[in-house]
Structures are given as structure tokens and as C-alpha cells.
Amino acid sequence: MTEGELQIRRMAAMALRRLNVSAQYWVGYMWGLRRFYHGENFVTDEEHKHWLCLIDDPTQEDMGRGYRAGLEGKT
């Protein structure tokens, strides 16, 4: 992913925020997107595993789904 692609995805995430997409989803997406861009240099492996497991917690499922979407570089 280039710096330009990262910026485009960040702008798309901001649009999601304005469309009232779940705040938890948006937060997770931004963290996942950073991990996607920076790779293992962003968050430790332990933190990464924690973010991945959030999808299994009904109270944080949106955050986990957002993280995974960002991690895959989805727009």
C-alpha cells in the first residue's frame, strides 16, 4: 500500500464516520488500516491477536469487524 492509498482509505473511513457507521467499527477500522500499512511495526503481536479476538466478544464485535476490514485494506 502506498501513502496515497492509505490517505484514500482514511478519507473513506471518515466518510463512514459521518454516515453514522458504528463508532466502534470506525475505531477498529482505523487501527486495522494502520496495521495493514505499517505491518508488524504497528502494535505488538499480542495486541494484534487481541484486536482479532474482539470479533468474538458481542460487546466489541463491531470493533473487531472494523479491525479485520482495515487489516485487509478494504475500502
C-alpha positions in Angstrom: 0.0 0.0 0.0 1.3 3.4 -0.9 1.0 6.6 1.2 -1.6 7.8 -1.3 -3.7 4.6 -0.9 -3.5 5.0 2.8 -4.9 8.5 2.6 -7.7 7.4 0.3 -8.7 4.7 2.8 -8.5 7.2 5.7 -10.8 9.6 3.9 -13.2 6.7 3.2 -13.2 5.8 6.9 -14.0 9.5 7.7 -17.0 9.2 5.4 -18.2 6.1 7.2 -18.0 8.1 10.4 -20.1 10.9 9.0 -22.7 8.3 7.8 -23.1 7.2 11.4 -21.5 3.8 11.0 -20.8 2.4 14.4 -18.1 4.3 16.2 -16.6 1.0 17.3 -16.4 -0.2 13.8 -14.6 3.1 12.7 -12.1 2.8 15.6 -11.3 -0.8 14.7 -11.0 0.0 11.0 -8.5 2.8 11.6 -6.4 0.5 13.9 -6.5 -2.3 11.3 -5.7 0.1 8.5 -2.6 1.3 10.4 -1.5 -2.3 10.9 -2.1 -3.0 7.2 0.1 -0.1 6.2 2.9 -0.4 8.8 2.8 -4.1 9.2 4.4 -5.6 12.3 5.8 -2.2 13.2 2.4 -1.2 14.4 1.1 -2.8 17.6 2.7 -5.9 19.1 1.7 -9.4 18.1 -0.1 -9.7 21.4 -2.1 -6.5 20.7 -2.8 -7.7 17.2 -4.2 -11.0 18.5 -6.3 -9.1 21.0 -7.8 -7.0 18.2 -8.5 -10.1 16.1 -10.4 -11.7 19.0 -12.7 -8.8 19.5 -15.0 -10.1 16.9 -15.9 -13.0 19.3 -17.0 -10.5 22.0 -20.6 -9.4 21.4 -19.9 -6.1 23.1 -17.0 -5.3 20.8 -17.9 -7.2 17.7 -18.1 -4.1 15.6 -14.6 -3.1 16.6 -13.3 -6.5 15.7 -15.1 -6.4 12.3 -13.7 -3.0 11.6 -10.2 -4.0 12.6 -10.3 -7.0 10.2 -11.7 -4.9 7.4 -8.9 -2.3 7.9 -6.3 -5.1 8.2 -7.4 -6.4 4.8 -7.2 -2.8 3.3 -10.9 -2.8 2.4 -12.5 0.4 1.5 
